[in-house]
Amino acid sequence: MTATDETYLWREKIEEKLKRDQDLLTFVSDSLKRSDQLTEGMVSILSSLEGRLEHLENSVIPMHDSTQNLLQLKGTTQKTLFYLDDAISHYQAVRDTDKVIIQGPTGRLSDYLACVHRLKKAEEYFQQEDPDGPELNIYDPLLMSLLKSTSISVDEGG
């Protein structure tokens, strides 16, 4: 082989390698472009998702706050209703127990004592809640007259 032949072979190998490298460079360049396009698409999708999540958060937070306020109001309302029911039961104590008290302890001592106990609890409630209130002014004489009609003192029933 002559020097020209060797140079020619060498040149063909270099050109082949150059062609492979150019093809590889084209492939890498195309892949990079596709990767950039995919990245831009993902960024666009994520930005859109972020915007939607912000909108959702801005909608949900006020509802959450309102729900918390409503739950707090519900708890307060339930407590108020409990205390109102308790107060109402004390206001109704005389009306609910007057028949048993008027009949006296004969034959139904446990019922009678339960009524006396309820009246005593109602009196204590009114003394604690509003000692100068009109309830005690009405309640005390009524309680005393009911109990006197059966000749039992208030302390005996409690």
DAHUSUL-V167641 format. One record per residue. N is the residue number from 1. SS is DSSP state (H for helix, E for strand, C for the rest). PHI is phi in radians with two decimals (999 if undefined). PSI is psi as a letter, one per 30 degrees, with the letter a starting at -180 (999 if undefined). Layout:
{{N/SS/PHI/PSI} {N/SS/PHI/PSI}}
This chain:
{{1/C/999/k} {2/C/-1.61/l} {3/H/-1.15/e} {4/H/-1.21/e} {5/H/-1.12/e} {6/H/-1.12/e} {7/H/-1.14/e} {8/H/-1.11/e} {9/H/-1.11/e} {10/H/-1.09/e} {11/H/-1.13/e} {12/H/-1.07/e} {13/H/-1.09/e} {14/H/-1.15/e} {15/H/-1.14/e} {16/H/-1.07/e} {17/H/-1.12/e} {18/H/-1.09/e} {19/H/-1.08/e} {20/H/-1.09/e} {21/H/-1.14/e} {22/H/-1.15/e} {23/H/-1.08/e} {24/H/-1.10/e} {25/H/-1.09/e} {26/H/-1.10/e} {27/H/-1.06/e} {28/H/-1.12/e} {29/H/-1.11/e} {30/H/-1.11/e} {31/H/-1.09/e} {32/H/-1.12/e} {33/H/-1.10/e} {34/H/-1.09/e} {35/H/-1.10/e} {36/H/-1.10/e} {37/H/-1.11/e} {38/H/-1.10/e} {39/H/-1.10/e} {40/H/-1.08/e} {41/H/-1.09/e} {42/H/-1.14/e} {43/H/-1.08/e} {44/H/-1.10/e} {45/H/-1.09/e} {46/H/-1.15/e} {47/H/-1.12/e} {48/H/-1.09/e} {49/H/-1.10/e} {50/H/-1.08/e} {51/H/-1.09/e} {52/H/-1.14/e} {53/H/-1.13/e} {54/H/-1.09/e} {55/H/-1.09/e} {56/H/-1.09/e} {57/H/-1.08/e} {58/H/-1.14/f} {59/H/-1.46/e} {60/H/-1.36/e} {61/H/-1.04/e} {62/H/-1.08/e} {63/H/-1.13/e} {64/H/-1.10/e} {65/H/-1.07/e} {66/H/-1.10/e} {67/H/-1.10/e} {68/H/-1.07/e} {69/H/-1.09/e} {70/H/-1.13/e} {71/H/-1.12/e} {72/H/-1.15/e} {73/H/-1.10/e} {74/H/-1.07/e} {75/H/-1.07/e} {76/H/-1.12/e} {77/H/-1.11/e} {78/H/-1.11/e} {79/H/-1.11/e} {80/H/-1.07/e} {81/H/-1.09/e} {82/H/-1.06/e} {83/H/-1.18/e} {84/H/-1.15/e} {85/H/-1.04/e} {86/H/-1.10/e} {87/H/-1.11/e} {88/H/-1.07/e} {89/H/-1.09/e} {90/H/-1.25/e} {91/H/-1.16/e} {92/C/-1.60/g} {93/H/-1.02/e} {94/H/-1.13/e} {95/H/-1.09/e} {96/H/-1.32/f} {97/H/-1.93/f} {98/H/-1.08/e} {99/H/-1.12/e} {100/H/-1.18/e} {101/H/-1.14/e} {102/H/-1.12/e} {103/H/-1.21/f} {104/C/1.50/a} {105/C/-1.41/f} {106/C/-1.15/k} {107/C/1.43/f} {108/C/-2.35/h} {109/H/-1.07/e} {110/H/-1.13/e} {111/H/-1.13/e} {112/H/-1.08/e} {113/H/-1.14/e} {114/H/-1.12/e} {115/H/-1.17/e} {116/H/-1.08/e} {117/H/-1.09/e} {118/H/-1.13/e} {119/H/-1.12/e} {120/H/-1.12/e} {121/H/-1.11/e} {122/H/-1.13/e} {123/H/-1.09/e} {124/H/-1.07/e} {125/H/-1.04/e} {126/H/-1.18/e} {127/H/-1.15/e} {128/H/-1.32/e} {129/H/-1.36/e} {130/C/-2.70/i} {131/C/-1.09/f} {132/C/-1.72/g} {133/C/-1.30/l} {134/H/-1.19/f} {135/H/-1.07/e} {136/H/-1.19/e} {137/H/-1.12/e} {138/H/-1.51/e} {139/H/-1.20/e} {140/H/-1.01/e} {141/H/-1.10/e} {142/H/-1.14/e} {143/H/-1.08/e} {144/H/-1.12/e} {145/H/-1.19/e} {146/H/-1.10/e} {147/H/-1.25/e} {148/H/-1.20/e} {149/H/-1.12/f} {150/C/-1.90/g} {151/C/1.05/h} {152/C/-2.13/k} {153/C/-1.49/l} {154/H/-1.08/e} {155/H/-1.24/f} {156/H/-1.21/f} {157/H/-1.46/f} {158/C/-1.62/999}}
